[in-house]
Amino acid sequence: MRRIEVEGHTILLIHMDNVFYAIQGLCSHKKGDLSKGTLEGFIVCCPVHGSEFDIRTGEVMKNVKLPLIGKAKNLQAYDVSLENGDIYIEF
C-alpha cells in the first residue's frame, strides 16, 4: 500500500495478487492517510476513526459516525492499467 500524489490527487495505490487498485488516498471523514491504515483482504481501515473501504470500488464497508462530521462517504476508485511496466491511473 502506497500513498502517491498525481496531478493534485492523493491516491492510495495497492498491488495485490498481480492486480493494481487505486482509490482516493484520504478518508472522507477528516482526511486520514489511508496508507497508514491496515489492509485485510480488499478492505482498508482508516487509522484515524476506523471506517473501512473496499479498495476495488471505494465503497464504505464499515461506517463510523462522528458528531459534527457525520458518516464517511464512498471514496473515488480509479481504473489502473499497466503498459510496458508503467502504471497508469485514469481520472
C-alpha positions as CSV (number, residue, x, y, z in Angstrom):
1,M,0.0,0.0,0.0
2,R,1.5,3.3,-1.0
3,R,0.3,6.9,-1.0
4,I,1.1,8.8,-4.2
5,E,0.4,12.3,-5.4
6,V,-0.7,12.6,-9.1
7,E,-1.9,15.8,-10.7
8,G,-3.1,17.2,-7.4
9,H,-4.9,14.0,-6.4
10,T,-3.9,11.9,-3.3
11,I,-4.1,8.3,-4.3
12,L,-3.8,5.1,-2.4
13,L,-2.2,2.5,-4.7
14,I,-2.4,-1.2,-3.8
15,H,-0.7,-4.1,-5.5
16,M,-2.4,-7.4,-4.6
17,D,-2.2,-10.8,-6.4
18,N,-0.7,-9.2,-9.5
19,V,-3.5,-6.6,-9.7
20,F,-3.3,-2.9,-9.0
21,Y,-6.0,-1.0,-7.3
22,A,-6.3,2.8,-6.8
23,I,-8.7,4.8,-4.6
24,Q,-8.8,8.2,-3.1
25,G,-6.0,8.2,-0.6
26,L,-7.6,10.3,2.2
27,C,-10.5,9.2,4.3
28,S,-13.7,11.1,3.7
29,H,-14.1,11.9,7.4
30,K,-11.1,14.0,8.5
31,K,-8.7,13.2,5.6
32,G,-6.9,10.4,7.5
33,D,-4.0,9.0,5.4
34,L,-5.2,5.5,4.4
35,S,-1.7,4.4,3.5
36,K,-1.1,4.4,7.3
37,G,-4.1,2.2,7.9
38,T,-4.5,-1.6,7.8
39,L,-5.4,-3.8,4.8
40,E,-7.2,-7.0,5.3
41,G,-8.2,-8.7,2.1
42,F,-9.8,-6.0,-0.1
43,I,-10.7,-3.8,2.9
44,V,-8.6,-0.8,4.1
45,C,-9.2,0.6,7.5
46,C,-8.7,4.3,8.3
47,P,-6.1,4.8,11.0
48,V,-7.9,7.8,12.4
49,H,-11.5,6.7,13.0
50,G,-11.8,3.1,11.9
51,S,-14.0,3.5,8.8
52,E,-13.5,0.7,6.3
53,F,-13.5,0.9,2.5
54,D,-13.4,-1.6,-0.3
55,I,-10.2,-1.0,-2.4
56,R,-11.9,-2.3,-5.6
57,T,-14.8,0.2,-5.5
58,G,-14.1,2.8,-2.8
59,E,-17.4,1.8,-1.2
60,V,-17.8,2.3,2.6
61,M,-17.9,-1.1,4.2
62,K,-18.0,0.0,7.9
63,N,-19.1,3.4,8.7
64,V,-18.1,5.2,11.9
65,K,-20.5,8.1,12.5
66,L,-18.8,11.1,14.2
67,P,-20.5,14.0,15.9
68,L,-20.4,17.2,13.7
69,I,-18.8,15.3,10.9
70,G,-21.3,12.6,10.2
71,K,-20.7,9.4,8.3
72,A,-17.9,8.5,5.9
73,K,-18.8,8.8,2.2
74,N,-17.7,6.4,-0.6
75,L,-14.2,7.1,-2.0
76,Q,-13.4,7.7,-5.6
77,A,-12.0,4.5,-7.2
78,Y,-9.8,4.8,-10.3
79,D,-9.1,2.4,-13.2
80,V,-5.5,1.3,-13.3
81,S,-3.6,-0.1,-16.3
82,L,-0.1,-1.4,-16.8
83,E,1.7,-0.8,-20.0
84,N,5.4,-1.8,-20.6
85,G,6.0,-1.8,-16.9
86,D,4.4,1.7,-16.3
87,I,1.4,2.2,-14.1
88,Y,-1.4,4.5,-15.5
89,I,-4.2,5.8,-13.3
90,E,-7.3,7.1,-15.1
91,F,-9.0,10.2,-13.7
